[in-house]
Amino acid sequence: MVSILNSIDTGHEDMVHDAEVDYYGLRLATCSSDNSVKVYDIKNGGTALLDDLKGHFGPVWQIAWSHPKFGNLLASCSYDRKVIIWKEQNGKFSKYYEYANHDSSVNSVQFAPPEYGLVLACGSSDGSISILSYISETHNWDAKKIQNAHAIGCNAVSWAPAITPMTSDFSQSDSAKLVKRLVSGGCDNLVKIWREEEDRWVEENKLEVHSDWVRDVAWAPSIGLHQHTIASCSQDRRVIIWTSDDGTNWNSTVLQTFDDVVWNVSWSLNGNILAVSGGDNKITLWKQNLQGNWQCVSDVVKGQGQINSQ
Amino acid sequence: MLTQRSRRYIAIRNLDEELEVVQKFPRQSKYDVGAAEWNPTVHKRELCVISSNQRLEVLTWRSQELIQTHSLRAHTRVITDLNWHRSEPNILASCSVDTFIHIWDLRDARRPSASLSAIAEASQVRWNKISPHLLATAHDGDIKIWDQRKGTAPVQYVAAHLSKIHGLDWNPSVETQLATSSQDNTVKFFDMTNPRRAEYVLTTNAPVWRARFTPFGNGLITVVVPQLRRGENSLLLWNTANRSTPMHTFVGHRDVVLEFEWRKQTPGSSDFQLITWSKDQTLLVWKIEPFLQKLCGHEPDDVREEVAVDNDTSEVVKIKKKNSPKVQPLQQEFSLLNVHIPNLEVTTMDPVSRTCTVFANVNNFMVNLQVTFPGAYPHGVPPVFQILSESTVNESIGSQLLQTLNHLAQQRVSKNRTCLESCLRQMITTLEQLSADSENDRMFDTSYVEPINVFGGYNDAYIPFPRTSGGKFCSVSILVCFGRAPHARRFSGKTESSTPRALSALESIFTKRSTDHMTVSAYYHQKHRYRIKHSSSKNVAKTMVHVYDVSGLLLTSRQLAEEYILDGDIATICKHNAATAAVVGRWDLVQAWTLAELIECSQTKDGLWANHPFGNKISDALISHYAAHSDIQMAAMLSCIFGKNQNNHFQQSSLKSILHGVRPAAITTNHNSKNRFFRPLMKEGCCKSAFLVHLLPTTEEAVVQAIGTKELETALYFPVATNVINLLVQYENKALNCDDSLDPQLATIFNKICSDSAPQIISVPVLNRRHKYFPCATQNLQPILLTCFVDSSKDESYLIKLAGELFRYCQTLLLNTMAGEDEERRRLQKQSLLSIARKLFAHLEDVNNLFKEILSEAKKLTNAQRCSLFLLNPDQVQFAKKVFDVTSCTKINTKVKLARDQNIAGYVATTGQLLNIENPYDHPLFDKNVDEIEGVKTRNVLCFPMVDENGVIGVIQLCNKRNGNFNRFDEEVVKLFGVYCGLSVMHSLIYKKAREAHIRSKLANEVMIYNVKVSDILQ
């Protein structure tokens, strides 16, 4: 069911903290505690190093590829409090924009769905979330900041898919505008949902079940159904699946309590498989069965390069 | 002397004796110490008061012992704050959650000397530093000022903040000034003589825990709320005269500052010392440098050397000490400075006055910079940069430069590193950038190049421990996995068994191990590293990233997408797609495709199985099953297949909504409710307007009763020949083309209805299959209606379906309604005729009256303006007539010659046929002279005969129907009316004749009797 396409020795001198493949599945970017970001060409099983991006002066925590319609952009965030957006030209990356307006380590970056334009959200340990929007008319970046989004610090941000809210009244469906939403998790043990209202970001919801720092959040992609799904994982070793039919009332289901801290959750494109990984160095894949229960469908043991299908 | 308190101990530290050990006094109490304060007066300085829940304990420091001398009990709930009187040694104030503020006199400690009731709980209490009577308390966001001389009610009430006030402080030099620090990120200064508005406001970027005036100048120290736990620059010095930016940041604590206090000045000394106590359990004493005092507007007398005392006074064993440098560090730094920096010239370096001046010349920018090194430099205290007057930079560039330099210096000295050389190099870089910017006229982010590759910053306790493994779904079907190599076992710290929470965990483990590499990999490779200690330390296991193709898990398949088809006949599609699924090995999909084919292509006796209630449900269930399990591919394919078929059947929902709208019509049979058709019809058909044309083959007419939702006052009638109507049969399931090919009779209808504009009309004939309501129908199929949509946005086929489906269900209802209406109308007509007949026969005795009555009834019946009656002269049947015209109740009796071929009445009289003429001027029989004589214009004419059993006896001519022309119903009714008139007139005439005859015979009789009598007499 699962086959390995590439195995890349990244050559990072320290721990790898994040890896992501671009929209077309052609480029792999990795970032590491050695302060560098590396980009590989993985087309047709290749492993060629394309570029080694040096620009951060601290461990790089997370990277994110933009949608290709904005060009090949890569965002990285680091302990050095900076967010750098890199742009590729002829296989080489150069610094396109640098954002240094956070007071502490920036832990999470993610590009918004392309429907909203070129927009980037950054969550930082200074407790705030920055939303950087590219203004194409002036070629400038406009930064908005949600101050004190999470007391102590924000650990993760994730955008909601861009879908128009469906109403039963057909006459309104045309005029309904896309509303930007994002979810964030932080050291206050909370998962918060934010909505853009005119020029401001307002807290729409506060989900309170985790008993320790929330390490990662992921809003599931939409496949056209009315339901919203968010996964969050925490230092409390639990992964919680949040679902809502109307966007205001959220129900929580504990996916599983793991043996160690869980720090990464990721949804597949069609929103039905969740990849979970944590301090125990294992990656597991979870899927909802017909009864609505979550089952582990696969176990990826790191380093051995194999997935044990069940 | 200082106290530190915890639940178990009170620790006392004498600040003057540097080496003295901390004295700790155990306490026996289950409560923490809330607040503690030494007596500020000289006489009683051995006194210390602490609060413990509801109680105040006064302790005396005597011969190295701490003895409790008083215990003050009056508060009923926990004490929040206490304060010694600034000058009176025995007076003390305390406030509590119980809302009371008690003032105690230690000379009589049994009860408070005064109690102030504040209603709200107080969080802070402060004696005025100058006036002995004033006292301020903070209650949430409000301040109350009390004057002991003025009773127990507050003398002032200040609504200071909207958020909670954390700290209060009186200005030591201005009696009436008070500073409040609040959760709302501001410090406000109030003048008690005018407390309405804050004198001024100082805004910071975080909630302020305490704000205290400096004992010199007009400075202020602020500290952020400790619970926030972030921002290393939490201890700030401000100048109240310049509130935009802090003057100085005290850097040194590794954690948030919990409390700070000014040390009492030793007599004869001009030193100011700030004592701060932090969560990291260190106590720091800061000497306020003269330059800082200057910054706050204070001119110190002399300059002294600084003392930094660093200690750890808790019971925790950990003690850290900073190495005090043996060599004069500044001198060393100067001597090591590499002065060969391009574009820069070091002009003076003076380790004695601790200054250094440099001159930089970059791209026309000439900067003279003076760097002054405070005594504590480089231990947490950065140098002060000053641009001298000979410089050629404007203010904004200068301030940017200074900001950059200060920032960098702060970074370095916070780690106790020297910063001069890096600052100077940075200055050149910044100036180059700034000059480039000013040329390009754009702002550039001035970044300083300072590697921070070692963990251990102040915020690391709040930065999450880095993730070292993860799986991310990317692109369409790619899963990227990374993680630690299998042999990279986590180093298990003695305290934690699972992965630590924050980055600071690294520090705590590695400081003990005295490892210089405080990195995440070191954490995991600890054991490994020991084993290969002497091999290359760079050999951090291979960091592999694996890219997986997980399309097998995702249900959607690229191969299927390429092979599936969607064009053509449903059965073929299903078969082909089932075969495709079989090739890929998706047997579950093969089943679904087979089922789909069954649903869509099998017939039941009622038609397609898909239309069967069960068939419908199963298709819905199939789609939602695949959608719920994220097999979007299959869900979408099925939707397309079922949707294809849906096209052949009208959408259930819209039909339902129309039928719902129509339903009340069936109940009321009120013909108004027929219009209920139109609203749903217009909505579903997405058109501006809609109308129904009823086709009546019996009368060869087409009727339009309403257009859109507006009902016409009088229905529009159009003549349509039966053969034209019957021809519409060929338009079954088609729409009429409203173009030149349209039958002219039908074209008139549309032209008439849409006279003003030329809209797009789509007209759908509705055919009745079985209904025999119209007996003339020769075929089984009978057109009964034209459903017309005006300017519809939907396509023709949709409208055909809409109309077809609607009237499949509704035509019976509609026809019955129409029939019902017709019957109702006839009933009313008959009733009115009956009453007319009764009236007419009541006037039989006088023909003239009868005529009058007939004329008025005829006008009433048809709503005509004028009416004339022509009575045929029975003697001269063909020609001579007697005219009886009543226009305005005046009676004109004239004789008119009625010629058969010359005027309308003549024609009617001779043929006995009714004439209904619109636009009489176009009619050959119309005599225009009549209008000229009477001075009116005739618009329309309805002329009908009065008949008796022998034939026509007269003609009634009605002219100018009010609003509109005479219609079919008028004709119908006047025909009957003519019969009644004929009968009554005939009877009246016979009666008249009979009466005349009777009179005559009576006269004859009389004459005869008379003659007889006369002859008798004569005989």
Interface residues (C-beta under 8 A of the other chain):
Chain A: M1 V2 S3 I4 L5 N6 S7 I8 D9 T10 G11 H12 E13 D14 M15 V16 H17 D18 A19 E20 V21 D22 Y23 Y24 G25 L28 T30 S32 S33 N35 I42 F57 G58 P59 W61 W65 Y79 D80 E98 A100 D103 S104 S105 N107 S125 D126 G127 A151 I152 G153 N155 C187 D212 W213 R215 D216 I223 G224 L225 Q235 R237 D259 D260 V261 W263 N264 S266 W267 S268 L269 N270 G271 N272 I273 A275 V276 S277 G278 G279 N281 K282 I283 L285 K287 Q288 L290 V297 S298 V300 K302 G303 Q304 G305 I307
Chain B: Q227 L228 R229 R230 G231 D445 S447 V449 E450 P451 I452 N453 F455 N459 Y462 I463 P464 F465 P466 R467 T468 S469 G470 G471 K472 F473 C474 S475 V476 S477 I478 L479 V480 C481 F482 G483 R484 A485 P486 R490 S498 T499 R501 T519 V520 S521 Y524 K538 V540 K542 T543 M544 V545 H546 V547 Y548 D549 V550 G552 L553 L554 L555 T556 A627 A628 H629 S630 I632
